[in-house]
């Protein structure tokens, strides 16, 4: 009986610990490599940004839609950008779906002709607004990126 109880506790711990795994923000090289492997052309547009709270911005385009990747100076600024973009999406008066964890936020919104997505891990942010026909393709890319 004691052996069974120990085994049960061990299995329970494994399940709990595996459920607590956190998403990991990608480095600029990792995001560039993964997006390139998915057929995107990456452009560093950091010099076009006038916001001193942003360290890096990349625009990725595959000829059908664009994904923007931001690295902020800190988590608080990334959270502010996430909330600002979410509020902008919600100006359409259509509520989206949101997932949140300690270091992660993701908001998606589906309109009649547009699919909006914003996701944050730590001080990084991914943003995209695409024609509804590319929703599945975008979600596959975002999943591949771990966001």
C-alpha positions as CSV (number, residue, x, y, z in Angstrom):
1,X,0.0,0.0,0.0
2,X,2.8,2.4,0.9
3,X,4.5,1.6,-2.4
4,X,1.3,2.4,-4.3
5,X,1.0,5.7,-2.4
6,X,4.6,6.7,-3.2
7,X,4.0,5.9,-6.9
8,X,0.8,7.9,-6.9
9,X,2.5,10.9,-5.3
10,X,5.4,10.7,-7.9
11,X,2.9,10.6,-10.8
12,X,1.0,13.5,-9.4
13,X,4.2,15.6,-9.1
14,X,5.2,14.8,-12.6
15,X,1.7,15.9,-13.9
16,X,1.8,19.1,-11.8
17,X,5.3,20.0,-12.9
18,X,4.6,19.4,-16.5
19,X,1.5,21.6,-16.4
20,X,3.6,24.4,-15.0
21,X,6.0,24.6,-17.8
22,X,6.3,28.2,-19.0
23,X,6.6,29.4,-22.5
24,X,10.0,30.7,-23.5
25,X,10.5,33.9,-25.4
26,X,12.5,33.5,-28.6
27,X,15.7,35.4,-29.3
28,X,15.9,37.6,-32.4
29,X,17.9,34.9,-34.2
30,X,15.6,32.1,-33.2
31,X,12.5,34.1,-34.4
32,X,14.3,35.0,-37.6
33,X,15.3,31.4,-38.3
34,X,11.9,29.9,-37.6
35,X,10.0,32.5,-39.7
36,X,12.5,32.1,-42.5
37,X,12.0,28.4,-42.4
38,X,8.2,29.0,-42.7
39,X,8.8,31.0,-46.0
40,X,8.9,34.6,-44.5
41,X,11.3,37.3,-45.5
42,X,12.5,39.1,-42.4
43,X,13.2,42.8,-42.3
44,X,14.7,44.6,-39.3
45,X,12.7,47.8,-38.9
46,X,14.0,48.9,-35.5
47,X,15.4,52.1,-36.9
48,X,11.9,53.1,-38.0
49,X,10.7,53.1,-34.4
50,X,10.7,56.3,-32.4
51,X,9.8,54.5,-29.1
52,X,12.8,54.2,-26.8
53,X,11.0,51.4,-25.0
54,X,11.6,49.1,-27.9
55,X,14.9,47.4,-28.5
56,X,14.2,45.5,-31.7
57,X,11.4,45.2,-34.3
58,X,11.2,42.7,-37.2
59,X,8.6,42.6,-39.9
60,X,8.1,39.1,-41.5
61,X,6.2,38.8,-44.7
62,X,5.4,35.7,-46.8
63,X,3.7,37.5,-49.6
64,X,0.2,36.8,-48.1
65,X,0.4,38.4,-44.7
66,X,2.8,40.0,-42.2
67,X,3.8,39.2,-38.7
68,X,5.5,41.8,-36.5
69,X,7.9,40.8,-33.7
70,X,8.9,43.2,-30.9
71,X,11.5,43.1,-28.1
72,X,10.8,45.7,-25.4
73,X,13.3,47.0,-22.8
74,X,11.3,45.3,-20.1
75,X,8.2,43.2,-19.4
76,X,6.1,46.2,-18.2
77,X,6.4,47.9,-21.6
78,X,5.5,44.7,-23.4
79,X,2.4,44.3,-21.2
80,X,1.4,47.9,-22.0
81,X,1.8,47.3,-25.7
82,X,-0.2,44.1,-25.4
83,X,-3.1,45.9,-23.6
84,X,-3.0,48.8,-26.0
85,X,-3.3,46.6,-29.0
86,X,-6.0,44.5,-27.4
87,X,-8.0,47.6,-26.7
88,X,-7.5,48.7,-30.3
89,X,-8.8,45.3,-31.5
90,X,-11.8,45.6,-29.2
91,X,-12.8,48.9,-30.7
92,X,-14.5,46.7,-33.3
93,X,-17.0,45.9,-30.5
94,X,-16.3,42.2,-31.0
95,X,-14.8,40.4,-28.0
96,X,-12.0,38.0,-28.7
97,X,-10.5,35.1,-26.8
98,X,-7.7,35.5,-24.3
99,X,-5.2,33.2,-22.6
100,X,-3.0,34.3,-19.7
101,X,-0.3,32.8,-17.5
102,X,2.4,34.4,-15.4
103,X,4.7,35.3,-18.3
104,X,2.3,34.8,-21.2
105,X,-0.7,36.6,-22.8
106,X,-2.4,35.8,-26.0
107,X,-5.5,37.5,-27.6
108,X,-7.2,36.5,-30.8
109,X,-10.2,38.1,-32.4
110,X,-12.2,36.9,-35.4
111,X,-14.2,39.3,-37.5
112,X,-16.1,38.6,-40.7
113,X,-13.1,39.3,-42.9
114,X,-10.1,39.7,-40.5
115,X,-8.3,37.6,-37.9
116,X,-6.3,39.5,-35.3
117,X,-3.6,38.1,-33.0
118,X,-1.3,39.4,-30.4
119,X,0.8,37.3,-28.1
120,X,3.4,38.2,-25.4
121,X,6.0,36.2,-23.7
122,X,8.1,38.1,-21.2
123,X,9.3,41.3,-22.9
124,X,8.6,40.0,-26.5
125,X,5.4,40.6,-28.5
126,X,4.0,39.1,-31.7
127,X,1.3,41.0,-33.7
128,X,-0.6,40.1,-36.8
129,X,-3.8,41.1,-38.5
130,X,-4.6,39.0,-41.5
131,X,-7.4,38.2,-44.0
132,X,-9.6,35.6,-42.4
133,X,-8.6,33.0,-45.1
134,X,-5.1,32.9,-43.6
135,X,-6.2,32.3,-40.0
136,X,-5.2,28.6,-40.0
137,X,-1.8,29.3,-41.6
138,X,-1.1,32.1,-39.1
139,X,-2.1,30.0,-36.1
140,X,0.2,27.2,-37.4
141,X,3.2,29.6,-37.6
142,X,2.5,31.1,-34.2
143,X,2.3,27.6,-32.7
144,X,5.6,26.7,-34.4
145,X,7.1,29.8,-32.8
146,X,5.8,28.7,-29.3
147,X,3.6,31.7,-28.9
